[in-house]
Amino acid sequence: MEIDKQDIRALSQEQLRAFFVSNGDKAFRGNQVYEWLWSKNAHRFEDMTNVSKETRTMLEAHFVINHIQVDTMQRSSDGTVKNAVRLHDGLVVESVLIPTETRTTACVSSQVGCSLDCNFCATARLKRMRNLNADEIYDQVAAIDRESRLYHNHPLSNIVFMGMGEPLMNYNNVIKAIDMITSPTGLGMSPKRITVSTSGIPKMIKKLADDEVKFKLAVSLHSAIDSIRSRIMPFSSNFPLADLRESLEYWYRKTGSKITYEYVVWKDINDNAASIDALVKFCKYVPCKVNLIEYNPIDDGEFQQASEASINAYINALEANGIVAKVRRSRGKDIDAACGQLANKEA
């Protein structure tokens, strides 16, 4: 009878060492295999060339490596790369490499589909099928790092958790993935180059602060008026802005780290003086900066990009109050790789 094989990357380094000792081998063998799994990102046991054939056969008998496969890779006219990533169970998520002149950024997914219901986002129209495991998140980053080296001749410089899913609804796996990405035994990236973007779940923002994370925090705000925010992000009616504000004040007290607010301006929704005034007031509670994001349509006319004049009105009001603000132009629109467009159309 065939045994049910465990995903070997679910084991810690200590557990791997213990496995080898219990099977009559030396503990250091676990270190070797761990290095192959993570820093060398091996897809198969047979790739582990400094491990004996007998050991590889034993590993094959007990474990699997549930590695992702990049099914399709699309390249935009602006250099953006979108990966359709097939998981071991056949489900698909998307991740994006965003290049600029000075850096390359990976935009990675944390869920298949999304737990939330933001009306302007294509991903939210997919039901949440499951959370990604830590190794599946890690694999997306490793794949984009390889693409960055191939196409841009330098390693990946930044990571944003702004792909499919709400990262704080997959808290443990996201934290474990970031621990491996930043570990010397993983990719060795600085946590300061990682930003986790949340739609704003106060309890989980406080947990991040209590866990003393070192990465940056971004919040998809889009309105500082509860009635408007709950219209465009219905789930937020359970998390009023007063609670979000309190959690962000807690975050800043504990970490000393500024918040980034992600904010899309839509025609006839939040392109008015009351919305601008509310955002300026909200920004004064916690040190922050504001990214005004160009809207990318998702096939219907409910949400439309606001005029340049409306966006400039936001910029002028924020800057007049000493708040750093910039307009973030979306990349990869021609391959549906821009903000809010990830939806597995090819799956």
C-alpha positions in Angstrom: 0.0 0.0 0.0 1.4 3.4 -1.0 1.9 5.8 1.9 0.4 9.3 1.8 3.5 11.4 1.1 4.0 14.6 3.0 5.1 17.9 1.4 8.7 18.1 2.5 8.7 21.9 2.6 6.2 21.8 5.4 9.1 20.6 7.7 11.3 22.9 9.5 15.1 22.5 9.3 15.1 20.9 12.7 12.4 18.5 11.7 14.4 17.5 8.6 17.5 17.0 10.8 15.4 14.8 13.1 14.0 12.8 10.2 17.5 11.9 9.0 18.7 10.9 12.5 15.6 8.7 13.0 16.5 7.0 9.7 20.1 6.2 10.8 21.7 9.1 8.9 23.7 12.2 10.1 21.7 15.4 11.1 23.8 17.5 8.7 22.0 15.7 5.8 18.9 17.6 6.8 20.8 20.9 6.4 21.9 19.9 2.9 18.4 19.0 1.8 16.9 22.1 3.4 19.4 24.3 1.4 18.3 22.5 -1.8 14.6 23.1 -1.0 14.9 26.7 -0.2 18.0 28.7 -1.3 18.6 26.5 -4.3 14.8 26.1 -5.0 15.1 22.5 -6.2 12.0 21.1 -7.9 13.0 17.4 -7.7 14.9 15.2 -5.3 17.1 14.0 -8.2 18.4 17.6 -8.6 20.1 17.3 -5.2 23.5 16.3 -6.6 25.5 16.3 -3.4 23.1 13.8 -1.8 23.6 10.1 -2.4 21.2 8.2 -4.7 20.1 6.1 -1.8 19.2 9.1 0.2 17.3 10.7 -2.7 15.4 7.4 -3.2 14.4 7.4 0.5 13.2 11.0 0.3 11.2 10.1 -2.8 9.5 7.3 -0.8 8.5 9.6 2.0 7.9 13.0 0.6 6.8 15.2 -2.4 7.9 18.6 -3.4 4.7 20.5 -4.3 6.4 23.0 -6.5 4.6 25.6 -8.6 4.7 25.5 -12.4 4.7 28.7 -14.4 2.0 27.7 -17.0 2.1 30.8 -19.2 4.2 33.9 -19.1 3.0 37.1 -20.8 5.3 40.1 -21.4 3.8 43.6 -21.7 5.0 46.3 -24.1 6.2 48.2 -21.0 8.3 45.2 -19.8 5.9 43.9 -17.2 5.7 40.1 -17.0 2.6 38.2 -15.8 2.9 34.6 -14.7 0.0 32.2 -14.6 1.2 29.9 -11.8 -0.3 26.4 -11.6 -0.3 24.9 -8.1 0.1 21.2 -7.3 -3.7 20.7 -7.1 -4.3 22.3 -10.6 -5.5 25.6 -9.3 -4.0 28.8 -10.8 -2.9 32.1 -9.4 -1.2 35.0 -11.0 2.0 37.0 -10.1 3.6 39.9 -11.8 7.2 41.3 -12.3 7.1 45.1 -12.5 10.3 46.7 -13.8 11.4 50.3 -13.6 14.8 51.8 -14.5 16.1 51.4 -11.0 14.4 48.2 -9.6 12.2 45.2 -10.2 9.2 44.5 -8.0 7.4 41.2 -7.6 3.6 41.4 -7.0 2.6 38.1 -5.5 -0.7 36.4 -4.6 -1.6 35.0 -1.2 -5.0 33.3 -1.9 -6.6 31.5 -4.8 -9.4 34.0 -5.4 -10.1 36.3 -2.5 -11.9 36.3 0.9 -13.2 39.8 0.4 -15.7 41.5 -1.9 -14.3 44.8 -3.3 -16.6 45.7 -6.2 -13.8 47.3 -8.3 -11.4 44.3 -8.3 -11.5 41.4 -10.7 -10.0 39.0 -8.2 -12.8 39.6 -5.8 -15.2 38.3 -8.3 -13.6 34.9 -7.9 -14.7 32.9 -4.9 -11.9 32.1 -2.4 -10.9 28.6 -3.2 -8.1 28.2 -0.7 -5.1 29.9 1.0 -1.7 29.5 -0.6 0.9 27.6 1.4 4.0 29.4 2.5 6.1 27.5 -0.1 3.7 28.4 -2.9 4.1 32.1 -2.0 7.9 31.7 -1.8 8.0 29.9 -5.2 6.3 32.9 -6.9 9.0 35.2 -5.6 11.8 32.8 -6.6 10.3 32.5 -10.1 10.2 36.3 -10.5 13.7 36.6 -9.1 14.9 34.3 -11.9 13.0 36.4 -14.5 14.5 39.6 -13.1 18.0 38.2 -13.5 17.2 36.9 -17.0 15.5 40.0 -18.4 17.0 42.8 -16.3 20.4 41.4 -15.3 19.9 42.0 -11.6 18.1 40.2 -8.7 14.6 41.1 -7.6 14.7 44.3 -5.5 11.2 44.6 -3.9 8.1 42.5 -3.1 4.5 43.6 -2.7 1.7 41.4 -1.5 -0.8 43.1 -3.8 -1.7 40.2 -6.0 -4.7 37.9 -5.6 -6.2 37.6 -2.2 -6.2 39.4 1.2 -2.8 38.6 2.9 -4.0 39.1 6.4 -6.7 36.4 5.9 -3.9 34.0 5.3 -1.8 35.3 8.1 0.3 32.3 9.2 1.4 31.3 5.7 2.2 34.8 4.6 4.4 35.4 7.7 6.1 32.0 7.2 6.8 32.8 3.6 8.3 36.2 4.4 10.4 34.6 7.1 11.8 32.3 4.4 12.2 35.0 1.8 14.2 37.1 4.3 16.2 34.2 5.8 19.9 33.7 4.9 18.8 30.1 4.2 16.1 31.3 1.8 16.4 34.3 -0.6 18.1 36.6 2.0 16.0 39.7 1.1 15.7 42.6 3.5 12.2 42.9 5.1 12.4 46.6 4.4 12.0 45.8 0.7 8.7 43.9 1.4 5.3 45.6 1.6 2.1 43.7 2.7 -1.0 45.4 1.4 -4.3 44.8 3.3 -7.8 46.0 2.7 -7.9 46.9 6.4 -8.6 44.3 9.0 -8.0 46.0 12.4 -7.5 42.9 14.5 -4.9 41.5 12.2 -3.1 44.8 11.8 -2.7 44.8 15.6 -1.4 41.3 15.4 1.2 42.3 12.9 2.4 45.0 15.3 2.4 42.6 18.3 4.5 40.2 16.2 7.0 43.0 15.6 7.2 42.4 11.9 9.9 44.4 10.0 8.2 44.7 6.7 6.1 47.7 5.5 2.4 48.0 5.7 0.0 49.4 3.0 -3.7 49.9 3.3 -6.2 49.9 0.4 -8.2 52.8 1.7 -10.1 54.3 -1.3 -12.3 56.4 0.9 -12.1 58.0 4.3 -15.9 58.2 4.5 -17.6 55.1 5.9 -20.7 55.2 3.6 -18.6 55.4 0.4 -16.0 52.9 1.6 -18.7 50.3 2.4 -20.3 50.9 -1.0 -17.1 50.1 -2.9 -15.7 47.6 -0.3 -18.8 46.0 1.2 -16.9 43.9 3.8 -15.6 47.1 5.3 -19.0 47.8 6.9 -17.8 45.3 9.5 -14.6 47.3 10.0 -15.5 51.0 10.4 -12.9 53.6 9.8 -12.7 54.4 13.5 -11.6 50.9 14.2 -9.1 50.9 11.3 -7.7 54.3 12.5 -7.2 52.9 16.0 -5.4 49.8 14.7 -3.1 51.9 12.6 -2.3 54.2 15.5 -1.5 51.0 17.4 0.7 49.8 14.5 2.7 53.1 14.5 3.2 53.2 18.3 4.5 49.6 18.2 6.6 49.8 15.0 7.4 53.4 14.3 6.8 52.5 10.6 4.8 54.8 8.3 1.7 53.6 6.6 1.1 53.8 2.8 -2.5 54.4 1.8 -3.4 53.0 -1.6 -6.2 55.2 -3.0 -8.1 55.0 -6.3 -10.1 58.1 -7.4 -13.3 57.2 -9.4 -15.6 59.5 -11.3 -18.8 60.3 -9.4 -17.8 58.2 -6.4 -15.0 59.9 -4.5 -13.9 62.7 -6.8 -15.4 65.4 -4.6 -14.4 68.0 -2.0 -15.9 66.1 0.9 -13.8 63.0 0.0 -10.7 65.0 -0.3 -11.2 66.7 3.0 -11.9 63.4 4.7 -8.7 61.8 3.4 -6.6 64.8 4.5 -8.1 64.5 8.0 -7.5 60.7 8.1 -3.9 61.1 7.0 -3.2 63.3 10.0 -3.8 60.5 12.5 -0.7 58.5 11.6 2.5 59.4 9.7 1.8 58.2 6.1 2.1 58.7 2.4 -0.6 58.3 -0.2 -0.4 56.5 -3.6 -3.1 57.7 -5.9 -3.6 54.8 -8.2 -4.7 54.9 -11.8 -7.9 52.8 -12.1 -7.9 49.8 -14.5 -11.4 48.9 -15.8 -12.6 45.3 -15.4 -15.2 45.0 -18.2 -18.1 47.0 -16.9 -18.9 50.7 -16.5 -19.7 50.9 -12.8 -16.3 52.3 -12.0 -14.6 54.8 -14.2 -11.3 56.6 -13.9 -11.6 60.1 -12.5 -10.4 63.1 -14.5 -6.9 64.5 -14.2 -8.3 67.6 -12.6 -9.9 65.5 -9.8 -6.6 63.7 -9.1 -4.7 66.9 -9.1 -7.2 68.3 -6.6 -6.2 65.4 -4.3 -2.5 66.0 -4.8 -2.8 69.7 -4.1 -4.8 69.3 -1.0 -2.5 66.5 0.4 0.7 68.4 -0.3 -0.8 71.6 1.1 -1.2 69.7 4.4 2.4 68.3 4.3 1.3 64.8 3.3 3.5 63.0 0.7 1.4 62.0 -2.3 2.2 60.6 -5.7 0.2 59.2 -8.7 1.1 55.6 -9.4 0.6 54.8 -13.1 -0.3 51.2 -13.6 1.9 48.9 -15.6 1.0 45.9 -17.7 -2.5 46.9 -18.6 -2.3 45.4 -22.1 -1.9 41.9 -20.5 -4.4 42.4 -17.6 -1.5 42.5 -15.1 -2.3 45.9 -13.6 -3.8 46.7 -10.2 -7.2 45.0 -9.7 -7.0 43.0 -13.0 -5.7 39.7 -11.8 -8.5 37.1 -12.5 -7.1 33.9 -14.1 -8.6 34.6 -17.5 -6.3 32.0 -19.0 -7.1 29.3 -16.4 
